[in-house]
Amino acid sequence: MIEHIIDIIIVLLAKLGYAGTFFGMLFESACIPIPSEIVLPFGGYLSSSSAPQGHTLNLVLVIISATLGGTVGSILAYTIGAKGGRILVYKYASKLHLSKEKIEKSEAVFDKYGDKIIFLSRLLPIIRTFISLPAGIAKMDFTKFTIYTLVGSAIWSTLLVYAGFVMGKNWESIRSYFHIADYLVAGAIILFIVYRIIVYIKKKTKK
């Protein structure tokens, strides 16, 4: 089922070009589960010499389209959080069959690290998709949010688009590396939680 959806996304991206990249990233950043790990490398592939005739795109314009799409989508998610609060966020999530657990995880990360996580989260799988919602709920400074998001999205977009550009026809092989990244992030979160528990127990013991 998921593979079939991905195939549809690829067909649409091939037909829409820059607009497809823009809206693909917009939807992902607005918490609609369209994986940027597919959108961006495929855009890079369409910018390479391996792209089918008539579908070749400009590498720089693909990166710009992706960055703007990611920023606009993040602003939409931020606005939902800022205007509607936590109640609307969870209602929005249930309507679109989104995982409340992932939103709660993003909210916990934001509460822990504050607004600085907005920039870093753009480079982290899963968290990057949902972090704008808690930022909106907390009413983070909008200008700072936009700048952090723009810069983080630009780095993420450049890395993945260029990877697809270099890989050419083999762009799909990049996907396996992001599954590894998911496991690494999950492992890092678990280790951090274990560390905090150990520190807490030690403090309790001393008291």
N, C-alpha and C positions, 0 to 999 in steps of 0.2 A: 504493500500500500504506500509506504513512505517512498520507495523507489519510483513508483508510478507518479507520485506528486512531484518528485524531483525532476523527472523527465518532462513533465508539463512546464515546470518553471524554466527549464533549459530552453525549451521550444519558444516560450514567450520572450525570454531574454534575447534569443537570436533574432526574433522578429522586431522587437522594440528598440534594440541597441542601447543608446545612452539612457533613454527614458526607462527602459527595463531595469537597468542597473540602479538608477535613481529610486524608482518605486520599490524595487526589491529591498534595498537598504532602508528605505523609509518604513516599509511594513515591518521589517525585522526590528528596527529600533523603536517602533510603536507597539512592540510586544506581540506582534503577529508572527507565529513561528515559521518564518522563511529563512533558512540558514545562509548567513553571509559566507560561510565556508564553501558554498556552491556558487552563489551569485558573483562573488569577487574573482575567484580564479577563472571562472568561465568568461567573465568580462576581459580578463587578461589574455586568455586564449584567443578571444575574438580580436585582440589587438596585435596578435603575433602573425608571423608569416605563414603559420600553419592553418590559419582561419580559412573557412570556405570562401570561395570567390563571391564577392558581393556583400560579405558580412564583416569585412575588416573595419575595426574601430581605431581611434587614436588613443594610445595608452594614457596620456595625460588627461584627456577629456573623460575617460572611464574613471580614473581616480577622483577627479573633481566631482563627477556625477555621483559617485558612491559616497564621497565625503559629505556632500550637501544633502543627499538622501538620508544618511545616517543622522545628521544633525537635525534636520527637519522632523524626522520621526521621533527623535529623542525629545524635542521640544513639545511635540504633541503629547507624548507620554507624561512629561513634566507637568503640562497644563492640566491633564486629567487628574494627576495627583494633587496639584495646587488648588484647583477649583472644586474638586469633588471630595477630597480627603480620602481617608482609608476606606470608608463605606462604599464610595463609588468605584474605587480601584478594585475591590473584591467583587463587586457586582459586574464590572467590566470584564474581569477575569473569568467569572463563571459563564457569562454570555458567550465568550469566545473559546470556552473550554480550555483555558490556560491553567497552568499549574499554580495553585496558591502557595504550595511549598516553595517554589522557586522565587516567587515574589517576596515571601516572608524571609527567605534566606538573603535576598538582596537588601531588604530593609534592615536586617540585623547587621549586615556588613556596613551599610551606610551609617547606621547608628554608632557602630564601633569606631569607624575611621573618619567620619565626617565628610566634608565636601571634597577633600583631596582624593577620595576613592573614585570620584567621577572620572578623572583622567585615567587612572590606572585600570579601572573596570572596563574601559573600551578595548583593552588588550586581553581580557579574560573571557573565555567561553562561558555561556549560560548567564553569569552575573551581568555581563555587558548589555544583554537584551532587556533586563528588567530594572536596572539601577535608577533609571530616570523617574520611575514612579515614587520611590521613597524620597528622592530629592525634591520632587514636587510637593509631597505630603509635608515635608519638613520646611517647605518654602525657602529653599536655598537661594542665595542671591542669583537672580536670573542671568545677569551679565557674566558672572564667574562660571555659572553652569554652562552657558553657551560656549564660552571660550575653551573650557576644559573639554567639552564634548567635541567641538570642532577639531581641536588639535589631536585628541585621542582617536577620533574617527579617521582623520587624515593618515595617521600612522598605520592603523589597522588596515585601511583600504589600500594604502600603498604597498604594504607587505604582501597582502593576498593577491592583489591584482598583478603585481610584478611576478609573484611566484607562478601564477597561471600563464603569464606572458613567456616566462623562461621555459616552463614545462611544455608549452605548446599543446599538441594533441594528447599528451599524457597528463593533462591538468587534473583529471579525476584522481590520480594517485596521491594528490596532496591531501585528499579527505582523510586518509588513514592516519596522517600525522596529527590531525585535530582531535581524533578519538583518543590518541595518546595524551594530548594536551588536556582534554576533559578529565582523564584519570589523574593526571598530575595535579590539576587544580583541586579536585576532590580530595586527593591525598593530603595536599597542603592544608586544606581547611580542617580535615580530621586531626592532623598533627597539631595544628594551632589550638583546637578545642582541647585536646589531651594536655597540651602544655598549660593552658589556662586552668584546667582542673587541678593539675599537679601544684601549680603556684597557689591556688586557692586552699588546697588541703594543707600545704606547708604553713601558710599564714594562720590557719585555724589551729594547727598543731602547736605553733609557737605561742599563741594566745592561751 
